[in-house]
Amino acid sequence: MTVPTYPIGILVSTTGTYGTVGRSMLNGALLACAEVNADGAIRLEPVHRDPAGQPAAYADAAQAMIDEGMRHIVGCYTSSSRKEVIPLVEKHDALLWYPTHYEGFESSTNVVYTGAAPNHHMSPLVDYLIDNHGARAFCVGSNYIWAWESNRILRDCIHAKGGVTIAERYLAVGECDVDQVIDMIFESEPDFVFNTLIGGSAYAFFEKFRRACVERGIDQVARYPVASCNLSEPDLSEIAVDCRDGHLSSSVYFATLESAENTRFVENYRARFPQGPAISAEGEAAYIATHLLAKALAIAGSEACGDVYAAVAGLAMQAPQGRVAIDRETHHAFLTPRLGRSRADGAFDIVAEARAAVRPDPYMVRASQPLQQAPAVSPQGRSTGPTQRPNLRPHLRIVP
């Protein structure tokens, strides 16, 4: 019997300023392909392209994949790269499987979003910061849509709670001259710093800010905590050991999560990719995206965009982070919000987490409504509809 075989594109930058995280994403997708192929029901043939962190190169690579007959592309790390690819998948009736934290406020019938929506990472983080550190924020980010929109959402959320955003400062992607920004932080004395820098810019900021605090006799972690929604284990490996501990990250997955499924995932990942980099939330999201793609292909019986898009609605799996399901309405994922605090060894301690997976809210229209649990799931892997749960504040429980 011939096994149905489908080529899929993996479009992530494994070189360039955020290449370390990109390699984690590639590895997550490749691990899922290997598991799907070992199962034997269908076969995935991954083809990787490396745009090297250049937004325009994503469009060229995506077009080449489509021209070569690929209808499904897993990838893109930055929102600017996603924006380059979406017009192409819409034009050519292909699907982008996007596995990254993002700023929301987008919907396309040619995208399946397995990364965290803003209500998964921004809303819980704001509550935690105000409750534990204060309500005066200084925002520093890379100069593109992820930082612009994330800072806007944070500003709206914190202002609604009586807080204030003292300043927003942006650097070009890859820019490492952060001295002026650091001086402004000391001058304005915020309660916390919200970081949306990526890649080399972020690594330079964490190192220079910590050392500037040490020179002034300041305990940076206690006085000026830095919080991010995109800081992961591969990022920590790029930051000097004496500067990487004590930073907050709002995410849905950390490799230190204790569960049988995650233990198996981390062991398999490390065995297959002994040279690393460490697994990340984006790597896990790419793993999830590839497995859900395989499930949808098997159900649809074809790689046609419309058929697969319909088939993935409501699909669920037991992922390393816990139960994940695709919302029928938005084609975003139900995910479990968590907060981690970085350690010098390059891992995170989970300090708070939601009790269950939360329904995605990419447009923040349900921000003041009760959180919802992930749907119940049939033996065939289909959701049977979401169930309500009481509103809880903070959205995250503190982990003992």
Protein Blocks (a to p, Z undefined) as FASTA:
>chain_A
ZZddddddddddfedjklmmmmmmmmmmmmmmmmmmmnomaccddddddehhpaklmmmm
mmmmmmnopabdcedjbfklmmmmmmmmmmnopadddfbdceejiacfkbccfbdcfklm
mmmmmmmmmmmnojcdcddddddfklmmmmmmmmmmmmmnopacfbacdddehiablklm
mmmmmmnopabdcdfbehjllmmmmmmmmmmmmmnopafklmmccddfkbcfklmmmpcf
klmgoiacddfbdfklccfklmmmmmmmmmmmmnopaddfklmmmmmmmmmmmmmmmmno
pabfklmmmmmgopacddfkbccdddfklopacdddddddddfkopacdfbdcfbdcddd
fkopmmmgccdddddddfkopaebdadddddddfbdcdZZ
